[in-house]
Amino acid sequence: MRPDKAAGEAGRPDARSQLSGMIFAVLLIDGEGIITELNHAAENLLGTSASRLIGTHLIDRIGPLDERVEARLMQGDEALVARDLAIGSGGNELRINLTVSPLGSWPGWRVVTLSEIGHDDPVHQQGGEAMLGAPAVLAHEIKNPLAAIRGAGQLIARKLPDTDKKLARMITDEVDRIARLIDRMQQLGSTRTGAVEPCNPHEAIRSAIATMRAASSELGEVVIHEEFDPSLPPVLANRDALEQVLINLVSNARDAALGWKGADRASAEIVVQTRFVSGLAFNAIRQGRAVPLPIEITVSDNGPGIDPALRDHVFEPFVSSKPSGQGLGLSLVRKLVRDMNGNISHDRDARAGLTHFRLHLPQARR
C-alpha cells in the first residue's frame, strides 16, 4: 500500500488536504467543462461557495474569455497556459494566469489552476523596486540645490518692492512644493520599515477619516458609510502606516466620487467596510511562504472607475489619472502595505457602479 493512501497511517497530508492548503485556485473539470471539485482558494477567487460552483460550467463562471482560450478549453485533452487573462467573477473583472493540465489516464478530465495577478507579483516587485530606487537617489541629489534656490528667493524678496514680492514668494512656494514631492519620492525608495503591533483597525479608519475631514472641506460633501464587523480581531500592522494608507485611499475615493458626480455632489458616496475572510492567503514573497491575511478593509466609491489604460498600472510610480496628480500616492500605499506583509488590490463592480480598493492584512496573535 502506498504511504499516501491514508493520511493518518502515513503521517502526512492526503491529496485533498494538500489542495485545500494551496494559495491559488485549483478546480477539477470533466470532459464537458463542468466543475466537479475545487479547493478553498477557488471559492475565494470566484466569490462563490463550492456547493454553488460544483455542477456548473467553468466558462459560465469565469467567461466570457478570449476566443482562443475558450476554444482550447472546449478541447478536452489540450494543455493550456494563458497569462494576464481577464475573467469575470461575481460581477468583477480580475486579471489571472490560467493553466489547464489534462489527466492522461482519465480522458477529458483536466485540472485547472487560476492565480490572480497581484501587484505584489514577483515580476511586478522586481520592476517596481528598481523604479523606486532611482527616484530615491534623484531626490537626494536634488534637495541640496533646492535649499539654495529657496534661500536665494527669500533674500531677493527682502530687497524687492512690495509690488514684486509676489514673484519672489512664487519661487519659494514652488520650491516647497517640489520639496514635498521629493520627500514622497524618498519615502518610496526607503528600505526602512516601521514596527508592527496589534492595533484596532476601526480606530485607524476613524482617525484617518477625521484627519481627512479636518484637511479637506470637500470630504463633508461625500456621504461615508461605515460597514464594520464588530467582532473583527486586532490587526498586525504599523498604526501610523495604516492610517497613512487609509488617508490616501479615502482621499482617492473622494476625488473619484466628486469628480464623477459633478453638480450632483449630494450623490457622491464612499463605503468603508471591514470583514474577516477565513482562509484567504497570499504569497508573502519576502518570507518565501504563504501568510494568512484574513483582515479585509475595503474602501469603495461610486465614481466612474479607473481608466482601462491605467487599470494594471495604478500602483506604479508616476501613474495618475488626475490632471495635477503626481502618481505617487498609490505607489506609497503599496510600499507601506507590503512593509506590513499585507496585500493591496482593486477591482470594479460594474453592476453596482463601485470601485473597490481591498486591503488585506495579517491578524495579530492573541
ZAMARGU-4260 file (C-alpha; in steps of 0.2 Angstrom, whole numbers, plus 5000, padded with zeros to 4 digits):
<rodrens>
0) 5000/5000/5000 | 5007/5017/4995 | 5011/5028/5011 | 4999/5042/5005 | 4984/5031/5004
5) 4978/5037/5021 | 4985/5052/5030 | 4984/5045/5047 | 4993/5029/5043 | 5007/5039/5033
10) 5009/5053/5045 | 5007/5066/5030 | 4993/5076/5022 | 4982/5067/5009 | 4979/5074/4992
15) 4963/5084/4997 | 4972/5092/5012 | 4987/5097/5000 | 4975/5105/4988 | 4965/5114/5002
20) 4981/5122/5008 | 4986/5129/4991 | 4986/5148/4990 | 4980/5148/4971 | 4963/5141/4965
25) 4963/5123/4959 | 4947/5116/4950 | 4944/5099/4943 | 4933/5099/4927 | 4926/5084/4917
30) 4926/5082/4898 | 4911/5094/4896 | 4920/5108/4906 | 4909/5105/4921 | 4917/5109/4938
35) 4917/5093/4949 | 4928/5098/4963 | 4938/5114/4969 | 4948/5120/4984 | 4945/5134/4996
40) 4956/5146/4986 | 4945/5144/4971 | 4929/5148/4982 | 4938/5164/4987 | 4944/5169/4970
45) 4927/5166/4962 | 4917/5173/4977 | 4905/5158/4977 | 4904/5143/4988 | 4909/5126/4982
50) 4890/5120/4983 | 4885/5133/4970 | 4900/5130/4959 | 4900/5112/4958 | 4890/5106/4943
55) 4891/5122/4933 | 4901/5125/4918 | 4918/5133/4921 | 4916/5146/4906 | 4900/5151/4913
60) 4909/5156/4929 | 4924/5165/4923 | 4918/5170/4905 | 4917/5177/4893 | 4935/5173/4889
65) 4947/5177/4874 | 4940/5167/4860 | 4956/5157/4858 | 4957/5152/4876 | 4939/5147/4876
70) 4941/5136/4861 | 4956/5127/4869 | 4946/5125/4885 | 4932/5116/4874 | 4946/5103/4868
75) 4946/5090/4882 | 4964/5084/4880 | 4973/5100/4877 | 4985/5108/4889 | 4984/5127/4890
80) 4994/5141/4899 | 4987/5158/4897 | 4994/5173/4906 | 4986/5190/4910 | 4969/5184/4906
85) 4954/5194/4910 | 4940/5184/4918 | 4923/5189/4926 | 4920/5184/4944 | 4904/5189/4954
90) 4902/5205/4943 | 4920/5210/4945 | 4934/5208/4932 | 4950/5200/4938 | 4967/5198/4929
95) 4973/5180/4931 | 4986/5167/4925 | 4977/5151/4920 | 4984/5133/4917 | 4975/5118/4911
100) 4983/5101/4914 | 4974/5085/4906 | 4974/5069/4916 | 4981/5056/4904 | 4973/5041/4912
105) 4956/5050/4913 | 4952/5056/4895 | 4943/5073/4895 | 4947/5077/4913 | 4958/5092/4917
110) 4965/5101/4932 | 4963/5120/4931 | 4973/5132/4941 | 4969/5151/4942 | 4981/5163/4951
115) 4976/5181/4952 | 4989/5193/4946 | 4993/5204/4961 | 5003/5219/4962 | 5014/5210/4974
120) 5018/5198/4960 | 5037/5194/4959 | 5039/5202/4942 | 5030/5217/4947 | 5040/5218/4963
125) 5057/5217/4954 | 5052/5231/4942 | 5044/5242/4955 | 5059/5241/4967 | 5071/5245/4953
130) 5060/5260/4948 | 5059/5266/4966 | 5077/5266/4969 | 5081/5278/4955 | 5069/5292/4962
135) 5077/5290/4980 | 5094/5293/4973 | 5087/5308/4962 | 5079/5315/4977 | 5095/5316/4987
140) 5104/5325/4973 | 5090/5337/4971 | 5087/5343/4989 | 5103/5352/4991 | 5101/5364/4976
145) 5083/5366/4981 | 5088/5373/4998 | 5099/5385/4989 | 5086/5391/4977 | 5074/5394/4992
150) 5086/5404/5002 | 5090/5415/4987 | 5072/5418/4984 | 5070/5423/5002 | 5084/5435/5001
155) 5078/5443/4984 | 5060/5445/4992 | 5068/5456/5006 | 5076/5468/4993 | 5061/5469/4981
160) 5047/5482/4982 | 5030/5476/4988 | 5023/5475/4971 | 5036/5462/4965 | 5037/5452/4981
165) 5023/5441/4974 | 5035/5434/4961 | 5048/5430/4974 | 5035/5421/4985 | 5030/5411/4970
170) 5048/5405/4969 | 5049/5399/4987 | 5031/5392/4986 | 5036/5381/4970 | 5052/5376/4979
175) 5042/5370/4994 | 5030/5360/4983 | 5044/5352/4974 | 5052/5348/4991 | 5036/5339/4997
180) 5036/5329/4981 | 5055/5324/4984 | 5050/5319/5002 | 5037/5307/4995 | 5050/5300/4982
185) 5062/5297/4997 | 5048/5288/5006 | 5045/5276/4991 | 5064/5272/4990 | 5066/5269/5009
190) 5070/5252/5014 | 5066/5255/5032 | 5050/5248/5039 | 5041/5253/5055 | 5037/5240/5069
195) 5021/5231/5068 | 5010/5228/5083 | 4992/5223/5087 | 4980/5238/5083 | 4962/5241/5081
200) 4958/5243/5063 | 4942/5253/5066 | 4951/5266/5077 | 4964/5268/5062 | 4950/5270/5050
205) 4940/5283/5060 | 4956/5293/5064 | 4960/5293/5045 | 4943/5300/5041 | 4944/5313/5055
210) 4961/5318/5048 | 4954/5320/5030 | 4939/5330/5036 | 4950/5342/5045 | 4961/5344/5030
215) 4948/5345/5016 | 4931/5353/5017 | 4926/5343/5001 | 4925/5327/5012 | 4910/5334/5020
220) 4901/5334/5003 | 4903/5315/5002 | 4892/5303/5012 | 4903/5290/5021 | 4896/5273/5026
225) 4904/5263/5039 | 4901/5244/5037 | 4911/5237/5051 | 4912/5219/5058 | 4911/5222/5077
230) 4919/5205/5080 | 4935/5209/5070 | 4951/5204/5079 | 4966/5216/5081 | 4976/5218/5065
235) 4995/5216/5065 | 5001/5232/5057 | 5010/5249/5060 | 4997/5261/5066 | 5004/5276/5058
240) 5007/5267/5041 | 4990/5260/5041 | 4982/5277/5044 | 4993/5284/5030 | 4987/5271/5019
245) 4968/5274/5023 | 4970/5293/5021 | 4977/5290/5004 | 4963/5278/4999 | 4949/5289/5006
250) 4956/5304/4998 | 4957/5295/4981 | 4939/5289/4984 | 4933/5306/4987 | 4941/5313/4972
255) 4933/5299/4961 | 4916/5301/4968 | 4915/5320/4967 | 4923/5321/4950 | 4911/5309/4943
260) 4895/5316/4950 | 4899/5334/4945 | 4885/5346/4950 | 4875/5332/4959 | 4888/5331/4973
265) 4875/5325/4985 | 4875/5308/4977 | 4894/5305/4980 | 4897/5291/4992 | 4911/5281/5000
270) 4909/5265/5009 | 4922/5258/5021 | 4920/5240/5025 | 4929/5228/5036 | 4927/5209/5037
275) 4936/5193/5042 | 4939/5182/5027 | 4943/5165/5033 | 4956/5155/5023 | 4962/5170/5012
280) 4980/5169/5010 | 4993/5177/4998 | 5011/5173/4995 | 5022/5184/5005 | 5037/5185/4994
285) 5049/5192/5007 | 5046/5177/5019 | 5045/5165/5005 | 5029/5157/5012 | 5011/5159/5012
290) 5005/5172/5025 | 4986/5171/5031 | 4978/5188/5028 | 4961/5187/5035 | 4958/5205/5039
295) 4950/5214/5025 | 4947/5233/5024 | 4938/5239/5008 | 4937/5257/5003 | 4923/5259/4989
300) 4917/5274/4979 | 4903/5277/4966 | 4914/5286/4954 | 4917/5281/4936 | 4931/5268/4939
305) 4949/5268/4934 | 4953/5272/4916 | 4956/5254/4907 | 4973/5260/4901 | 4979/5263/4918
310) 4970/5249/4927 | 4985/5237/4928 | 4997/5251/4932 | 4989/5261/4946 | 5001/5256/4959
315) 5017/5260/4949 | 5026/5277/4952 | 5021/5292/4942 | 5005/5285/4935 | 4989/5296/4938
320) 4973/5300/4930 | 4972/5316/4939 | 4977/5332/4929 | 4988/5338/4943 | 4992/5321/4950
325) 5010/5316/4954 | 5006/5297/4953 | 5015/5293/4970 | 5000/5291/4982 | 4996/5273/4977
330) 5014/5268/4975 | 5017/5274/4993 | 5001/5264/4998 | 5008/5248/4990 | 5025/5250/4999
335) 5018/5253/5016 | 5006/5239/5014 | 5020/5227/5009 | 5030/5233/5023 | 5016/5226/5034
340) 5016/5210/5025 | 4999/5214/5018 | 4992/5215/5000 | 4983/5229/4991 | 4972/5226/4976
345) 4957/5234/4966 | 4943/5229/4956 | 4927/5236/4948 | 4909/5230/4951 | 4901/5236/4935
350) 4884/5231/4940 | 4884/5241/4957 | 4894/5255/4949 | 4908/5254/4963 | 4927/5254/4963
355) 4934/5244/4977 | 4952/5245/4984 | 4954/5230/4995 | 4967/5230/5009 | 4972/5213/5017
360) 4982/5212/5032 | 4988/5198/5045 | 4978/5195/5061 | 4988/5199/5077 | 4991/5184/5088
365) 4981/5183/5104
</rodrens>
